[in-house]
Amino acid sequence: GELLYTFPPNVNSVLTSNSAKYRALSTWKEKVFPPLAYATKVGFGVVLLVSLVAIFSTIFFATSGQSRDDDRRDNRRGGGMPMMGGF
């Protein structure tokens, strides 16, 4: 369709001067939100790396503990006849 109405080029400055709500919203968008979004991204990355380190260290310690148990196991269990309940 056709454009029936065009806003004046200084519509943002007019709204900012007349409306406290718009002023607060523009301050939020320009000054508060970008650092907050960056901090959220960095925090997510740090938590992701910490969780990966925790998972791999758990796997490492579980497998290293398992190999120690295998070394202590006694595989010399004598031969002989198995006991078959009453035969």
matplotlib code that plots the C-alpha trace (Angstrom):
import matplotlib.pyplot as plt

x = [0.0, 0.7, 2.2, -0.5, 1.3, 5.0, 6.4, 8.6, 12.3, 12.6, 9.8, 12.2, 13.3, 9.7, 8.6, 11.5, 10.8, 7.1, 7.0, 8.8, 7.9, 9.5, 12.5, 13.0, 12.5, 15.0, 17.5, 17.0, 17.5, 20.6, 22.4, 21.3, 20.4, 23.6, 25.9, 23.3, 23.1, 26.9, 27.2, 24.5, 26.4, 29.7, 28.0, 26.5, 29.8, 31.5, 28.8, 29.1, 32.9, 32.6, 30.0, 32.2, 35.2, 33.0, 31.7, 35.1, 36.8, 34.0, 34.5, 38.3, 38.1, 35.5, 37.6, 40.8, 39.1, 37.7, 41.2, 42.5, 39.7, 40.6, 44.2, 43.1, 40.7, 41.9, 41.4, 42.8, 39.6, 40.6, 39.1, 37.2, 33.7, 30.9, 28.3, 25.1, 22.5, 22.0, 23.3]
y = [0.0, 3.6, 5.5, 7.9, 9.5, 10.1, 10.9, 14.0, 13.2, 14.3, 12.1, 10.4, 13.7, 14.9, 11.7, 11.8, 15.4, 14.7, 11.2, 10.0, 6.4, 6.7, 8.4, 5.5, 3.0, 4.7, 4.8, 1.1, 0.2, 2.4, 2.2, -0.7, -3.5, -3.9, -4.4, -6.7, -8.8, -9.0, -10.1, -12.7, -14.1, -14.2, -15.8, -18.5, -19.2, -19.5, -21.8, -23.9, -24.3, -25.1, -27.8, -29.3, -29.4, -31.0, -33.7, -34.6, -34.6, -36.9, -39.3, -39.2, -39.9, -42.7, -44.5, -44.1, -45.4, -48.3, -49.4, -49.4, -51.8, -54.1, -54.2, -55.3, -58.0, -61.6, -63.5, -66.8, -68.4, -72.1, -74.6, -77.5, -78.7, -76.2, -77.0, -77.9, -78.1, -81.9, -83.8]
z = [0.0, -0.1, 2.8, 4.1, 6.9, 7.6, 11.0, 11.4, 11.5, 15.2, 16.5, 19.0, 20.6, 20.8, 22.5, 24.9, 25.9, 26.5, 28.0, 31.1, 30.1, 26.7, 28.3, 30.7, 27.9, 25.7, 28.5, 29.2, 25.5, 25.1, 28.4, 30.5, 28.2, 26.2, 29.2, 30.8, 27.7, 27.4, 31.1, 30.5, 27.6, 29.5, 32.5, 30.3, 28.7, 32.1, 33.5, 30.3, 30.7, 34.4, 33.7, 31.0, 33.3, 36.0, 33.6, 32.2, 35.7, 37.0, 34.1, 34.6, 38.3, 37.8, 35.2, 37.2, 40.3, 38.4, 37.2, 40.7, 41.7, 38.8, 40.1, 43.5, 42.4, 42.9, 39.7, 41.2, 42.2, 42.2, 39.8, 41.2, 40.7, 40.9, 43.5, 41.8, 44.4, 45.2, 42.3]

ax = plt.figure().add_subplot(projection="3d")
ax.plot(x, y, z, "-o")
ax.set_aspect("equal")
plt.show()
